[in-house]
Amino acid sequence: MRVNYDDLKKTIAALTEGEEDVIALMATVACEVHHSDSRFDWTGFYRVTGPQMLKIGPYQGGHGCLVIPFSRGVCGAAARTRQVQLVADVNAFADHIACASSTQSELVLPVLNADGDLIAVFDIDSDQPDGFTDTDATNLSAILRDVFEKPPSVLEKTP
């Protein structure tokens, strides 16, 4: 099964409308993306929890690494550079952290808030080599922008 990005975008927009809790938003996005495509073996967020530090937070799939410094791995590279990391073969990525031996390819996208601050990276692993395309990166980046970069309505209501 291949993801239908138009449907996925509409579903996520409907499920997250009005929600401002970042963890609830992450949990919903991780779940919907994970179940949208059979290529997606592990899908989740690594949240920025301290200086140059990521910690696992809502995900779908087997266990993941609990902590990843910005200085290591594909997730660290996405956090450090704030650029999408599309890795066709994780074994060829010099600093790959093998949280699961089944992972063959990986797509990691930076997640920013409305102020432009990095709040997390969104990590998708595939047990298939070359499991991701530029189309995946473009569409998932747009979904993340729609969900996380909108200003909270609470700020608008504050006198």
PyRosetta script that sets phi, psi and omega in degrees:
from pyrosetta import init, pose_from_sequence

init()
pose = pose_from_sequence("MRVNYDDLKKTIAALTEGEEDVIALMATVACEVHHSDSRFDWTGFYRVTGPQMLKIGPYQGGHGCLVIPFSRGVCGAAARTRQVQLVADVNAFADHIACASSTQSELVLPVLNADGDLIAVFDIDSDQPDGFTDTDATNLSAILRDVFEKPPSVLEKTP")
pose.set_psi(1, 130.0)
pose.set_omega(1, 176.4)
pose.set_phi(2, -105.7)
pose.set_psi(2, 143.3)
pose.set_omega(2, -177.8)
pose.set_phi(3, -64.4)
pose.set_psi(3, 139.7)
pose.set_omega(3, 170.7)
pose.set_phi(4, -101.8)
pose.set_psi(4, 102.3)
pose.set_omega(4, -172.6)
pose.set_phi(5, -65.6)
pose.set_psi(5, -31.6)
pose.set_omega(5, 177.6)
pose.set_phi(6, -62.9)
pose.set_psi(6, -46.7)
pose.set_omega(6, 178.4)
pose.set_phi(7, -65.3)
pose.set_psi(7, -43.1)
pose.set_omega(7, -179.0)
pose.set_phi(8, -61.2)
pose.set_psi(8, -43.8)
pose.set_omega(8, 179.9)
pose.set_phi(9, -61.4)
pose.set_psi(9, -44.0)
pose.set_omega(9, 179.6)
pose.set_phi(10, -65.0)
pose.set_psi(10, -42.7)
pose.set_omega(10, -179.3)
pose.set_phi(11, -63.1)
pose.set_psi(11, -47.5)
pose.set_omega(11, -179.3)
pose.set_phi(12, -64.6)
pose.set_psi(12, -40.3)
pose.set_omega(12, 178.4)
pose.set_phi(13, -61.1)
pose.set_psi(13, -42.9)
pose.set_omega(13, -179.4)
pose.set_phi(14, -66.9)
pose.set_psi(14, -41.3)
pose.set_omega(14, -177.7)
pose.set_phi(15, -71.7)
pose.set_psi(15, -28.5)
pose.set_omega(15, -174.5)
pose.set_phi(16, -102.2)
pose.set_psi(16, -3.2)
pose.set_omega(16, -178.3)
pose.set_phi(17, -56.4)
pose.set_psi(17, 125.1)
pose.set_omega(17, 177.1)
pose.set_phi(18, 82.9)
pose.set_psi(18, -9.3)
pose.set_omega(18, -179.3)
pose.set_phi(19, -83.3)
pose.set_psi(19, 134.3)
pose.set_omega(19, -178.8)
pose.set_phi(20, -118.3)
pose.set_psi(20, -11.1)
pose.set_omega(20, 179.7)
pose.set_phi(21, -74.4)
pose.set_psi(21, 118.4)
pose.set_omega(21, -174.1)
pose.set_phi(22, -62.6)
pose.set_psi(22, -39.4)
pose.set_omega(22, -179.8)
pose.set_phi(23, -66.2)
pose.set_psi(23, -41.9)
pose.set_omega(23, 176.9)
pose.set_phi(24, -62.5)
pose.set_psi(24, -40.9)
pose.set_omega(24, 177.4)
pose.set_phi(25, -62.8)
pose.set_psi(25, -45.1)
pose.set_omega(25, 179.8)
pose.set_phi(26, -62.3)
pose.set_psi(26, -43.5)
pose.set_omega(26, -179.5)
pose.set_phi(27, -61.1)
pose.set_psi(27, -42.3)
pose.set_omega(27, -179.1)
pose.set_phi(28, -67.1)
pose.set_psi(28, -46.1)
pose.set_omega(28, 179.5)
pose.set_phi(29, -62.7)
pose.set_psi(29, -46.6)
pose.set_omega(29, -179.3)
pose.set_phi(30, -58.1)
pose.set_psi(30, -45.4)
pose.set_omega(30, -178.9)
pose.set_phi(31, -63.5)
pose.set_psi(31, -50.6)
pose.set_omega(31, -176.4)
pose.set_phi(32, -64.9)
pose.set_psi(32, -42.9)
pose.set_omega(32, 179.6)
pose.set_phi(33, -66.3)
pose.set_psi(33, -45.1)
pose.set_omega(33, -177.5)
pose.set_phi(34, -56.6)
pose.set_psi(34, -42.8)
pose.set_omega(34, -175.9)
pose.set_phi(35, -87.4)
pose.set_psi(35, 3.3)
pose.set_omega(35, -176.7)
pose.set_phi(36, -89.0)
pose.set_psi(36, -12.9)
pose.set_omega(36, -173.0)
pose.set_phi(37, -156.1)
pose.set_psi(37, 132.2)
pose.set_omega(37, -178.5)
pose.set_phi(38, -69.5)
pose.set_psi(38, -14.2)
pose.set_omega(38, 175.5)
pose.set_phi(39, -71.4)
pose.set_psi(39, -22.9)
pose.set_omega(39, -173.1)
pose.set_phi(40, -85.5)
pose.set_psi(40, 100.9)
pose.set_omega(40, -174.6)
pose.set_phi(41, -88.3)
pose.set_psi(41, -33.7)
pose.set_omega(41, 177.1)
pose.set_phi(42, -142.9)
pose.set_psi(42, 131.3)
pose.set_omega(42, -174.1)
pose.set_phi(43, -140.4)
pose.set_psi(43, 120.7)
pose.set_omega(43, 178.6)
pose.set_phi(44, -176.1)
pose.set_psi(44, -179.0)
pose.set_omega(44, -176.8)
pose.set_phi(45, -108.0)
pose.set_psi(45, 143.8)
pose.set_omega(45, 164.5)
pose.set_phi(46, -114.4)
pose.set_psi(46, 115.8)
pose.set_omega(46, -174.4)
pose.set_phi(47, -88.7)
pose.set_psi(47, 144.2)
pose.set_omega(47, 172.5)
pose.set_phi(48, -73.7)
pose.set_psi(48, 116.3)
pose.set_omega(48, -176.5)
pose.set_phi(49, -119.1)
pose.set_psi(49, -3.4)
pose.set_omega(49, 179.0)
pose.set_phi(50, -172.1)
pose.set_psi(50, 179.3)
pose.set_omega(50, 179.3)
pose.set_phi(51, -59.2)
pose.set_psi(51, 121.7)
pose.set_omega(51, 175.3)
pose.set_phi(52, 57.7)
pose.set_psi(52, 31.4)
pose.set_omega(52, -175.7)
pose.set_phi(53, -135.5)
pose.set_psi(53, 134.3)
pose.set_omega(53, 175.5)
pose.set_phi(54, -114.9)
pose.set_psi(54, 140.7)
pose.set_omega(54, 173.6)
pose.set_phi(55, -128.2)
pose.set_psi(55, 146.2)
pose.set_omega(55, -177.6)
pose.set_phi(56, -62.1)
pose.set_psi(56, 140.8)
pose.set_omega(56, 178.8)
pose.set_phi(57, -162.8)
pose.set_psi(57, 161.9)
pose.set_omega(57, -142.6)
pose.set_phi(58, -17.7)
pose.set_psi(58, 131.2)
pose.set_omega(58, 179.5)
pose.set_phi(59, -153.5)
pose.set_psi(59, 167.3)
pose.set_omega(59, 176.0)
pose.set_phi(60, -128.4)
pose.set_psi(60, 137.4)
pose.set_omega(60, 179.2)
pose.set_phi(61, 120.0)
pose.set_psi(61, -167.4)
pose.set_omega(61, 179.2)
pose.set_phi(62, -67.9)
pose.set_psi(62, -177.3)
pose.set_omega(62, -178.3)
pose.set_phi(63, -62.1)
pose.set_psi(63, 155.6)
pose.set_omega(63, 176.2)
pose.set_phi(64, -125.3)
pose.set_psi(64, 174.3)
pose.set_omega(64, 174.5)
pose.set_phi(65, -65.5)
pose.set_psi(65, 139.6)
pose.set_omega(65, -178.1)
pose.set_phi(66, -77.4)
pose.set_psi(66, -38.6)
pose.set_omega(66, -176.0)
pose.set_phi(67, -134.8)
pose.set_psi(67, 135.8)
pose.set_omega(67, 176.4)
pose.set_phi(68, -135.0)
pose.set_psi(68, 118.9)
pose.set_omega(68, 175.1)
pose.set_phi(69, -73.8)
pose.set_psi(69, 152.0)
pose.set_omega(69, 177.7)
pose.set_phi(70, -55.9)
pose.set_psi(70, -24.0)
pose.set_omega(70, -174.6)
pose.set_phi(71, -81.3)
pose.set_psi(71, -3.2)
pose.set_omega(71, -174.4)
pose.set_phi(72, -131.0)
pose.set_psi(72, 146.5)
pose.set_omega(72, 168.8)
pose.set_phi(73, 72.1)
pose.set_psi(73, -180.0)
pose.set_omega(73, -179.3)
pose.set_phi(74, -68.4)
pose.set_psi(74, -41.8)
pose.set_omega(74, 177.8)
pose.set_phi(75, -63.5)
pose.set_psi(75, -42.6)
pose.set_omega(75, 177.2)
pose.set_phi(76, -60.7)
pose.set_psi(76, -40.0)
pose.set_omega(76, 179.0)
pose.set_phi(77, -64.0)
pose.set_psi(77, -41.3)
pose.set_omega(77, 178.2)
pose.set_phi(78, -64.5)
pose.set_psi(78, -40.0)
pose.set_omega(78, 179.1)
pose.set_phi(79, -68.4)
pose.set_psi(79, -44.0)
pose.set_omega(79, -176.7)
pose.set_phi(80, -64.7)
pose.set_psi(80, -44.3)
pose.set_omega(80, -173.9)
pose.set_phi(81, -95.7)
pose.set_psi(81, -15.9)
pose.set_omega(81, -173.6)
pose.set_phi(82, 57.7)
pose.set_psi(82, 32.4)
pose.set_omega(82, 178.8)
pose.set_phi(83, -123.6)
pose.set_psi(83, 148.3)
pose.set_omega(83, 177.3)
pose.set_phi(84, -60.7)
pose.set_psi(84, 136.3)
pose.set_omega(84, 175.7)
pose.set_phi(85, -112.4)
pose.set_psi(85, 112.5)
pose.set_omega(85, 179.2)
pose.set_phi(86, -112.8)
pose.set_psi(86, 103.9)
pose.set_omega(86, -172.5)
pose.set_phi(87, -113.2)
pose.set_psi(87, 109.6)
pose.set_omega(87, -177.2)
pose.set_phi(88, -71.4)
pose.set_psi(88, -31.1)
pose.set_omega(88, -178.8)
pose.set_phi(89, -141.0)
pose.set_psi(89, 104.8)
pose.set_omega(89, -176.3)
pose.set_phi(90, -64.0)
pose.set_psi(90, -25.2)
pose.set_omega(90, 179.1)
pose.set_phi(91, -68.7)
pose.set_psi(91, -20.5)
pose.set_omega(91, 178.2)
pose.set_phi(92, -92.0)
pose.set_psi(92, -5.7)
pose.set_omega(92, 178.8)
pose.set_phi(93, -87.3)
pose.set_psi(93, 113.8)
pose.set_omega(93, -169.6)
pose.set_phi(94, -53.0)
pose.set_psi(94, -35.5)
pose.set_omega(94, -173.1)
pose.set_phi(95, -113.4)
pose.set_psi(95, 25.8)
pose.set_omega(95, -178.2)
pose.set_phi(96, -63.8)
pose.set_psi(96, 136.6)
pose.set_omega(96, 174.7)
pose.set_phi(97, -100.3)
pose.set_psi(97, 118.3)
pose.set_omega(97, -177.5)
pose.set_phi(98, -86.2)
pose.set_psi(98, 87.1)
pose.set_omega(98, 175.8)
pose.set_phi(99, -74.6)
pose.set_psi(99, -31.0)
pose.set_omega(99, 176.4)
pose.set_phi(100, -136.9)
pose.set_psi(100, 130.2)
pose.set_omega(100, -177.1)
pose.set_phi(101, -67.8)
pose.set_psi(101, -17.7)
pose.set_omega(101, -179.3)
pose.set_phi(102, -77.2)
pose.set_psi(102, -16.9)
pose.set_omega(102, -176.3)
pose.set_phi(103, -67.3)
pose.set_psi(103, 126.5)
pose.set_omega(103, 178.6)
pose.set_phi(104, -111.7)
pose.set_psi(104, -33.2)
pose.set_omega(104, 178.9)
pose.set_phi(105, -142.6)
pose.set_psi(105, 162.5)
pose.set_omega(105, -171.7)
pose.set_phi(106, -150.0)
pose.set_psi(106, 144.7)
pose.set_omega(106, 174.3)
pose.set_phi(107, -129.1)
pose.set_psi(107, 121.7)
pose.set_omega(107, 179.5)
pose.set_phi(108, -127.1)
pose.set_psi(108, 129.5)
pose.set_omega(108, -176.9)
pose.set_phi(109, -121.5)
pose.set_psi(109, 134.9)
pose.set_omega(109, 175.2)
pose.set_phi(110, -68.5)
pose.set_psi(110, 146.0)
pose.set_omega(110, 179.2)
pose.set_phi(111, -119.7)
pose.set_psi(111, 119.2)
pose.set_omega(111, -179.0)
pose.set_phi(112, -111.0)
pose.set_psi(112, 155.0)
pose.set_omega(112, 173.3)
pose.set_phi(113, -95.1)
pose.set_psi(113, -175.2)
pose.set_omega(113, -176.8)
pose.set_phi(114, -63.1)
pose.set_psi(114, -24.5)
pose.set_omega(114, 178.9)
pose.set_phi(115, -87.0)
pose.set_psi(115, -1.0)
pose.set_omega(115, -179.0)
pose.set_phi(116, 84.7)
pose.set_psi(116, 10.0)
pose.set_omega(116, 178.2)
pose.set_phi(117, -82.1)
pose.set_psi(117, 139.7)
pose.set_omega(117, 174.0)
pose.set_phi(118, -72.1)
pose.set_psi(118, 120.8)
pose.set_omega(118, 180.0)
pose.set_phi(119, -109.8)
pose.set_psi(119, -17.9)
pose.set_omega(119, -177.1)
pose.set_phi(120, -173.1)
pose.set_psi(120, 175.2)
pose.set_omega(120, 163.9)
pose.set_phi(121, -124.5)
pose.set_psi(121, 148.2)
pose.set_omega(121, 178.4)
pose.set_phi(122, -106.2)
pose.set_psi(122, 117.6)
pose.set_omega(122, -172.2)
pose.set_phi(123, -111.4)
pose.set_psi(123, 128.1)
pose.set_omega(123, 174.1)
pose.set_phi(124, -126.1)
pose.set_psi(124, 124.8)
pose.set_omega(124, 177.3)
pose.set_phi(125, -107.3)
pose.set_psi(125, 147.7)
pose.set_omega(125, 174.7)
pose.set_phi(126, -126.5)
pose.set_psi(126, 143.6)
pose.set_omega(126, 175.4)
pose.set_phi(127, -86.6)
pose.set_psi(127, 9.1)
pose.set_omega(127, 176.5)
pose.set_phi(128, -109.0)
pose.set_psi(128, 138.4)
pose.set_omega(128, 173.6)
pose.set_phi(129, -66.4)
pose.set_psi(129, 147.1)
pose.set_omega(129, 178.4)
pose.set_phi(130, 50.1)
pose.set_psi(130, 48.2)
pose.set_omega(130, -172.4)
pose.set_phi(131, -80.2)
pose.set_psi(131, -7.6)
pose.set_omega(131, -173.7)
pose.set_phi(132, -128.1)
pose.set_psi(132, 155.9)
pose.set_omega(132, -179.6)
pose.set_phi(133, -125.3)
pose.set_psi(133, 169.9)
pose.set_omega(133, 174.0)
pose.set_phi(134, -62.0)
pose.set_psi(134, -31.3)
pose.set_omega(134, 177.3)
pose.set_phi(135, -62.0)
pose.set_psi(135, -42.0)
pose.set_omega(135, 176.0)
pose.set_phi(136, -60.2)
pose.set_psi(136, -48.3)
pose.set_omega(136, -177.5)
pose.set_phi(137, -61.1)
pose.set_psi(137, -44.7)
pose.set_omega(137, -178.6)
pose.set_phi(138, -64.0)
pose.set_psi(138, -48.4)
pose.set_omega(138, -177.5)
pose.set_phi(139, -68.8)
pose.set_psi(139, -42.2)
pose.set_omega(139, 179.8)
pose.set_phi(140, -68.4)
pose.set_psi(140, -36.3)
pose.set_omega(140, 175.6)
pose.set_phi(141, -60.8)
pose.set_psi(141, -41.3)
pose.set_omega(141, 179.3)
pose.set_phi(142, -64.9)
pose.set_psi(142, -41.6)
pose.set_omega(142, 178.5)
pose.set_phi(143, -62.2)
pose.set_psi(143, -45.1)
pose.set_omega(143, -179.9)
pose.set_phi(144, -62.2)
pose.set_psi(144, -40.9)
pose.set_omega(144, 176.8)
pose.set_phi(145, -61.2)
pose.set_psi(145, -45.5)
pose.set_omega(145, -178.6)
pose.set_phi(146, -60.8)
pose.set_psi(146, -38.0)
pose.set_omega(146, -175.3)
pose.set_phi(147, -82.9)
pose.set_psi(147, -43.8)
pose.set_omega(147, -168.3)
pose.set_phi(148, -104.2)
pose.set_psi(148, -17.4)
pose.set_omega(148, -176.3)
pose.set_phi(149, -98.4)
pose.set_psi(149, 6.4)
pose.set_omega(149, 176.2)
pose.set_phi(150, -82.8)
pose.set_psi(150, 140.4)
pose.set_omega(150, -179.9)
pose.set_phi(151, -68.6)
pose.set_psi(151, 138.8)
pose.set_omega(151, 178.5)
pose.set_phi(152, -63.6)
pose.set_psi(152, 138.3)
pose.set_omega(152, -179.1)
pose.set_phi(153, -69.6)
pose.set_psi(153, -21.0)
pose.set_omega(153, 178.1)
pose.set_phi(154, -59.4)
pose.set_psi(154, -39.6)
pose.set_omega(154, -179.7)
pose.set_phi(155, -64.3)
pose.set_psi(155, -33.9)
pose.set_omega(155, 179.9)
pose.set_phi(156, -71.6)
pose.set_psi(156, -27.1)
pose.set_omega(156, -176.8)
pose.set_phi(157, -87.6)
pose.set_psi(157, -14.0)
pose.set_omega(157, -178.1)
pose.set_phi(158, -69.9)
pose.set_psi(158, 126.5)
pose.set_omega(158, -179.0)
pose.set_phi(159, -69.5)
pose.dump_pdb("model.pdb")
